[in-house]
Amino acid sequence: MNDKVSNLPVLVAGGGIGGLAAALALVRQGFQVQVFEQAPEIGEIGAGIQLGPNAFHALDALGVGEKARSRAVFTDYMVMHDAVDAKLIGKIPTDENFRKRFGNPYAVIHRVDIHLSLLEGAKETGRVEFFTNTRIEKVEQNTNGVTVTDQNGKQWQGAALIGADGVKSVVRTQYVNDPARVTGHVVYRAVVDKSEFPDELKWNAASLWAGPNCHLVHYPLRGGEQYNIVVTFHSREKEEWGIKEGSKEEVESYFQGIDPKARQLIELPKTWKRWATADREPIPQWTFGRATLLGDAAHPTTQYMAQGACMALEDAVTLGEALRVHNQDWDAALDHYQRSRIPRTGRIVLSGREMGRLYHAKGVERLIRNDLWKGRTPERFYDAIEWLYGWNVTTCLAQD
């Protein structure tokens, strides 16, 4: 089959950030795309997310960088305090010098707004079809491409399938079927209005308070009119991976002994969403014939590196670049894509586990953590995160 002239679309399972980014990347390589979303509408839930320079490089490559910038809040710094005594642990400026070093800013944005930027971009192409209330349940392949079957038994044919169907991916289950690693860490997320947020914490920064077996995060959203609040703790219960409504009483019970300046954050939200988190072990293969994985389906991770959405955006751009370099040869492109992404995203997954330990240190480990970055200059911080924020389109493909 000549994929360049094929009338078959590329199928994308999942209409989240990764799925929409994949659709944009594929359209830019000349493909028609069909996106299947199991929810009743294409949309997002959640609160704020952080966008590093690498994410903006990806968004620019997908043609929606300006849309995202118009909805983001550009921070002045990232900062960590000790939640027990409120002492400063480390501060990384994200000023003009940061932007010059990495070629793009650091920002925070509501998850709904980054999703909307991608959705608008996809719709504007006129080459992406969306099918809601559609859950892909089975994948079959032959020499002409893939055939997927949805929950109603309807079959859809495509040149290839991109499994961007999230942390509980059906596509991954069919080809890998590996167990989730439930962390026992619970995350509560909420958004509060500026008028209800303490003046003394209205910092234009991605701010983290590190405590024993817990931490708190806050930063502004939507022009500073809202603030994102995230609290994480080690649960006393046996957790199962999933989302449900949270309770203020549960949150309060995990944050005894925390400095009042930080602890006041948990008094602010009127409602909480509760995530019991999990990741999966990095795997050495994402591509199975004409089907491949992308985003959380490929590399579900904990939140500690603040890179989940960023990695999905990088995945999409890298997929598009692999198709371009290999002249739309799917077999060669999908292999090059996975070889380019598996080591980097695996590093994110494993680094997230270690970062969680660092944030939640107690006893002597807490004292060691608090000494780690004393006296460190911005340039030394930038050197340490070059591997993460230095990613860009021109270097995204692994060199053979």
C-alpha positions as CSV (number, residue, x, y, z in Angstrom):
1,M,0.0,0.0,0.0
2,N,1.2,3.5,-0.8
3,D,0.4,5.4,2.3
4,K,0.9,8.8,0.6
5,V,-2.0,8.3,-1.7
6,S,-4.1,6.0,0.6
7,N,-7.6,7.2,1.3
8,L,-7.5,5.5,4.7
9,P,-7.3,7.9,7.7
10,V,-5.0,7.4,10.6
11,L,-7.0,6.3,13.7
12,V,-6.3,7.9,17.1
13,A,-7.8,6.3,20.2
14,G,-8.3,9.1,22.8
15,G,-9.3,12.7,22.5
16,G,-7.2,14.1,25.4
17,I,-4.0,16.2,25.1
18,G,-2.0,13.4,23.6
19,G,-4.6,12.3,21.1
20,L,-5.2,15.9,19.9
21,A,-1.5,16.6,19.6
22,A,-1.1,13.4,17.6
23,A,-3.9,14.4,15.3
24,L,-2.2,17.8,14.7
25,A,1.1,16.2,14.0
26,L,-0.4,13.7,11.6
27,V,-2.4,16.3,9.7
28,R,0.9,18.3,9.2
29,Q,2.3,15.2,7.5
30,G,-0.7,15.2,5.1
31,F,-2.9,12.6,6.7
32,Q,-6.6,12.6,7.4
33,V,-7.3,11.6,11.0
34,Q,-10.2,10.1,12.9
35,V,-10.2,10.6,16.7
36,F,-12.3,8.3,18.9
37,E,-13.2,9.5,22.4
38,Q,-15.2,7.3,24.8
39,A,-16.6,10.3,26.7
40,P,-19.8,12.0,25.5
41,E,-17.8,15.1,24.3
42,I,-14.2,16.1,23.6
43,G,-13.0,17.8,26.7
44,E,-10.8,17.8,29.8
45,I,-11.1,17.5,33.5
46,G,-8.6,18.5,36.1
47,A,-6.9,21.7,37.2
48,G,-3.6,23.3,36.4
49,I,-0.6,21.9,34.6
50,Q,2.9,23.2,34.1
51,L,4.5,23.8,30.7
52,G,8.3,23.8,30.4
53,P,10.2,25.2,27.4
54,N,10.1,21.7,25.9
55,A,6.3,21.9,25.8
56,F,6.3,25.2,24.0
57,H,8.8,23.9,21.4
58,A,6.3,21.1,20.8
59,L,3.3,23.4,20.7
60,D,5.0,25.7,18.2
61,A,5.8,22.7,16.0
62,L,2.1,21.7,16.1
63,G,1.0,25.2,15.1
64,V,-0.8,26.1,18.3
65,G,2.0,27.8,20.3
66,E,0.4,31.2,20.2
67,K,-3.0,29.9,21.2
68,A,-1.5,28.3,24.3
69,R,0.6,31.3,25.1
70,S,-2.5,33.5,25.1
71,R,-4.1,31.3,27.8
72,A,-1.0,30.7,30.0
73,V,0.6,32.5,32.9
74,F,4.3,33.0,32.6
75,T,6.0,32.5,35.9
76,D,9.0,34.4,37.4
77,Y,10.5,31.5,39.2
78,M,10.0,27.9,40.5
79,V,10.4,27.6,44.3
80,M,10.5,25.0,47.0
81,H,10.1,25.6,50.7
82,D,10.2,23.2,53.6
83,A,6.5,22.8,54.7
84,V,7.5,22.1,58.3
85,D,9.5,25.4,59.1
86,A,8.8,27.4,55.9
87,K,12.5,27.8,55.1
88,L,13.5,28.3,51.5
89,I,15.1,25.1,49.9
90,G,15.6,26.2,46.3
91,K,14.6,28.8,43.8
92,I,15.0,28.7,40.0
93,P,14.5,31.9,38.1
94,T,12.4,31.5,35.0
95,D,13.3,35.0,33.7
96,E,14.8,36.3,30.5
97,N,18.0,34.4,31.1
98,F,16.0,31.2,31.5
99,R,14.2,31.9,28.2
100,K,17.5,32.6,26.4
101,R,19.0,29.4,27.7
102,F,16.1,27.1,26.7
103,G,14.5,29.1,23.9
104,N,11.1,29.3,25.5
105,P,9.4,30.3,28.8
106,Y,8.1,28.4,31.7
107,A,4.4,28.7,32.2
108,V,1.3,27.3,34.0
109,I,-2.1,26.8,32.5
110,H,-5.4,25.3,33.2
111,R,-5.6,21.8,31.7
112,V,-8.9,22.8,30.0
113,D,-7.1,25.7,28.3
114,I,-4.2,23.7,26.8
115,H,-6.7,21.1,25.6
116,L,-8.9,23.8,24.0
117,S,-5.9,25.2,22.2
118,L,-5.1,21.8,20.7
119,L,-8.8,21.2,19.9
120,E,-9.2,24.5,18.1
121,G,-6.1,23.8,16.1
122,A,-7.3,20.4,15.1
123,K,-10.7,21.6,14.1
124,E,-9.2,24.5,12.1
125,T,-7.4,22.0,9.9
126,G,-10.6,20.5,8.5
127,R,-8.8,17.2,8.3
128,V,-9.7,15.7,11.7
129,E,-13.0,13.9,12.4
130,F,-14.2,13.4,16.0
131,F,-16.3,10.5,17.2
132,T,-17.5,10.7,20.8
133,N,-19.2,7.9,22.9
134,T,-16.8,5.6,21.1
135,R,-14.5,3.2,22.9
136,I,-12.0,1.2,20.9
137,E,-12.1,-2.3,22.3
138,K,-10.3,-4.5,19.7
139,V,-7.5,-4.1,17.2
140,E,-6.8,-6.3,14.2
141,Q,-4.1,-5.8,11.5
142,N,-3.3,-6.9,8.0
143,T,-1.0,-5.7,5.2
144,N,-3.3,-2.8,4.4
145,G,-3.4,-1.3,7.9
146,V,-5.6,-1.7,11.0
147,T,-9.2,-2.4,11.8
148,V,-10.6,-1.4,15.2
149,T,-13.9,-2.5,16.7
150,D,-15.8,-0.2,19.1
151,Q,-18.0,-1.1,22.0
152,N,-21.0,-1.3,19.7
153,G,-19.3,-3.8,17.3
154,K,-18.8,-1.2,14.6
155,Q,-15.5,-1.5,12.7
156,W,-13.3,1.3,11.5
157,Q,-10.4,1.0,9.1
158,G,-7.2,3.0,9.1
159,A,-3.6,3.2,7.8
160,A,-2.4,3.0,11.4
161,L,-3.6,3.3,15.0
162,I,-2.2,5.7,17.6
163,G,-3.2,4.5,21.1
164,A,-3.5,7.7,23.0
165,D,-6.2,6.3,25.2
166,G,-4.7,7.2,28.6
167,V,-3.4,5.6,31.7
168,K,-5.8,2.6,31.4
169,S,-5.2,2.2,27.7
170,V,-7.2,-0.5,25.9
171,V,-4.6,-0.6,23.1
172,R,-1.8,-1.1,25.7
173,T,-3.8,-3.8,27.4
174,Q,-4.2,-5.7,24.1
175,Y,-0.5,-5.7,23.2
176,V,1.3,-5.5,26.6
177,N,-1.3,-6.1,29.4
178,D,1.2,-5.2,32.1
179,P,0.0,-4.3,35.7
180,A,-0.2,-0.8,37.1
181,R,2.0,0.1,40.0
182,V,-0.3,1.8,42.5
183,T,1.9,4.2,44.5
184,G,-0.3,4.7,47.6
185,H,0.2,8.4,47.0
186,V,-3.1,10.4,46.8
187,V,-3.4,13.7,45.1
188,Y,-6.1,16.3,45.8
189,R,-6.6,19.1,43.2
190,A,-8.7,22.2,43.3
191,V,-9.0,25.7,41.8
192,V,-9.9,28.7,43.9
193,D,-10.6,32.3,42.9
194,K,-8.0,35.0,43.4
195,S,-10.3,36.8,45.9
196,E,-10.2,33.8,48.2
197,F,-6.4,33.1,47.9
198,P,-4.1,34.5,50.6
199,D,-2.3,37.7,49.6
200,E,0.9,36.5,51.2
201,L,1.0,33.5,48.8
202,K,0.1,35.3,45.5
203,W,3.4,34.6,44.0
204,N,3.9,34.5,40.2
205,A,5.6,31.1,40.6
206,A,5.2,27.4,40.5
207,S,5.5,26.9,44.3
208,L,6.0,23.7,46.2
209,W,6.0,23.0,50.0
210,A,7.8,19.8,50.8
211,G,6.7,17.9,53.9
212,P,7.2,14.5,55.5
213,N,5.1,12.1,53.4
214,C,3.3,15.0,51.8
215,H,3.6,18.2,49.8
216,L,1.6,21.1,48.6
217,V,1.7,23.0,45.3
218,H,0.2,26.3,44.2
219,Y,0.4,28.6,41.2
220,P,-1.7,31.2,39.4
221,L,-4.0,30.4,36.5
222,R,-6.0,32.4,33.9
223,G,-4.2,35.7,34.2
224,G,-3.9,35.4,38.0
225,E,-7.7,35.3,38.4
226,Q,-7.6,31.8,39.8
227,Y,-5.1,29.7,41.7
228,N,-4.4,26.0,41.4
229,I,-3.9,24.0,44.6
230,V,-2.5,20.5,44.7
231,V,-1.8,18.5,47.8
232,T,-0.3,15.0,47.9
233,F,0.1,12.6,50.8
234,H,0.9,8.9,51.5
235,S,-2.4,7.3,52.1
236,R,-3.1,5.1,55.2
237,E,-5.5,3.1,53.2
238,K,-5.0,0.4,50.5
239,E,-5.6,2.5,47.4
240,E,-7.0,1.5,44.0
241,W,-6.1,3.5,40.9
242,G,-8.8,6.1,40.1
243,I,-10.6,9.4,40.6
244,K,-13.4,10.3,43.0
245,E,-14.7,13.2,45.1
246,G,-12.4,14.1,48.0
247,S,-13.2,15.3,51.5
248,K,-11.7,18.2,53.4
249,E,-11.5,16.1,56.6
250,E,-9.3,13.5,55.0
251,V,-6.9,16.2,53.6
252,E,-6.6,17.9,57.0
253,S,-5.8,14.6,58.8
254,Y,-2.6,14.3,56.7
255,F,-1.2,17.7,57.3
256,Q,-0.6,18.0,61.0
257,G,2.7,19.6,62.0
258,I,2.8,21.7,58.8
259,D,3.7,25.4,59.0
260,P,0.5,27.5,59.1
261,K,1.5,29.5,56.0
262,A,1.4,26.4,53.9
263,R,-1.3,24.6,55.8
264,Q,-3.9,27.4,55.1
265,L,-3.9,26.2,51.5
266,I,-6.0,23.1,52.4
267,E,-8.7,25.3,54.0
268,L,-9.4,27.2,50.8
269,P,-11.2,24.8,48.3
270,K,-14.9,24.1,48.7
271,T,-14.6,20.9,46.7
272,W,-11.8,18.6,45.8
273,K,-11.1,15.9,43.2
274,R,-9.2,13.0,44.6
275,W,-6.7,11.0,42.5
276,A,-5.2,7.7,43.7
277,T,-2.0,7.6,41.6
278,A,-0.1,4.9,39.8
279,D,2.4,4.5,37.1
280,R,3.7,1.5,35.1
281,E,7.2,0.1,34.6
282,P,8.8,1.6,31.4
283,I,8.6,-1.0,28.6
284,P,11.0,-1.5,25.7
285,Q,8.4,-1.7,23.0
286,W,5.5,0.6,22.1
287,T,5.0,-0.3,18.5
288,F,3.2,-3.4,17.4
289,G,2.8,-3.6,13.6
290,R,0.8,-0.5,12.6
291,A,-0.3,0.3,16.1
292,T,1.8,2.4,18.5
293,L,1.3,4.0,21.9
294,L,1.5,7.7,22.8
295,G,1.2,9.8,26.0
296,D,-0.1,8.2,29.2
297,A,-0.8,5.0,27.3
298,A,2.9,4.7,26.6
299,H,4.5,6.0,29.8
300,P,2.0,6.6,32.6
301,T,3.9,8.5,35.4
302,T,3.4,10.2,38.7
303,Q,3.1,13.9,38.8
304,Y,6.4,14.7,40.5
305,M,8.3,15.9,37.4
306,A,5.3,18.0,36.1
307,Q,5.9,16.5,32.7
308,G,3.0,14.3,31.9
309,A,1.3,16.6,29.3
310,C,4.7,17.8,28.1
311,M,5.8,14.3,27.3
312,A,2.6,13.6,25.3
313,L,3.2,16.8,23.3
314,E,6.8,15.7,22.6
315,D,5.6,12.2,21.6
316,A,3.3,13.7,19.0
317,V,5.9,15.9,17.4
318,T,8.4,13.1,17.3
319,L,5.9,10.8,15.6
320,G,5.3,13.5,13.0
321,E,9.0,14.0,12.5
322,A,9.6,10.3,12.1
323,L,6.9,10.1,9.4
324,R,8.5,13.0,7.6
325,V,12.0,11.7,7.7
326,H,10.9,8.2,6.5
327,N,8.7,9.6,3.8
328,Q,5.5,8.2,5.3
329,D,6.9,4.7,5.6
330,W,4.9,3.6,8.6
331,D,7.0,0.6,9.6
332,A,10.3,2.6,9.6
333,A,8.7,5.7,11.2
334,L,7.0,3.9,14.0
335,D,10.2,2.0,14.9
336,H,12.2,5.3,14.8
337,Y,9.5,7.0,16.9
338,Q,9.6,4.4,19.7
339,R,13.4,4.3,19.7
340,S,13.5,8.1,20.1
341,R,11.0,8.2,22.9
342,I,11.4,5.2,25.2
343,P,14.7,6.2,26.9
344,R,13.5,9.8,27.5
345,T,10.1,9.0,28.8
346,G,11.4,6.1,30.9
347,R,13.8,8.6,32.5
348,I,10.8,10.7,33.4
349,V,8.9,7.8,35.0
350,L,11.9,6.8,37.1
351,S,12.9,10.3,37.9
352,G,9.3,11.0,39.1
353,R,9.6,8.2,41.6
354,E,12.8,9.6,43.0
355,M,11.5,13.2,43.0
356,G,8.5,12.0,45.0
357,R,10.9,10.5,47.6
358,L,12.8,13.8,47.7
359,Y,9.7,15.9,48.2
360,H,8.4,13.7,51.0
361,A,11.7,13.2,52.8
362,K,11.6,13.1,56.6
363,G,14.1,12.7,59.4
364,V,17.8,13.0,58.3
365,E,16.7,12.6,54.6
366,R,14.8,15.9,55.0
367,L,17.9,17.6,56.3
368,I,20.0,16.3,53.5
369,R,17.4,17.4,50.9
370,N,17.3,20.9,52.4
371,D,21.1,21.2,52.0
372,L,21.2,19.9,48.4
373,W,20.8,23.3,46.6
374,K,22.3,25.7,49.1
375,G,24.3,28.4,47.2
376,R,23.5,27.0,43.8
377,T,23.5,29.7,41.1
378,P,20.8,29.9,38.4
379,E,23.3,28.7,35.8
380,R,24.0,25.5,37.8
381,F,20.3,24.9,38.1
382,Y,20.0,25.4,34.3
383,D,22.8,22.9,33.7
384,A,21.0,20.3,35.8
385,I,17.8,20.6,33.9
386,E,19.3,20.9,30.4
387,W,18.4,17.3,29.6
388,L,14.7,18.1,30.3
389,Y,14.1,21.5,29.0
390,G,16.6,21.5,26.2
391,W,14.5,19.2,24.0
392,N,13.4,20.6,20.6
393,V,12.2,19.5,17.3
394,T,15.5,19.5,15.5
395,T,17.0,17.0,18.0
396,C,13.9,14.9,18.8
397,L,14.8,11.8,16.7
398,A,17.3,9.3,17.8
399,Q,20.4,9.2,15.6
400,D,21.0,5.9,13.9
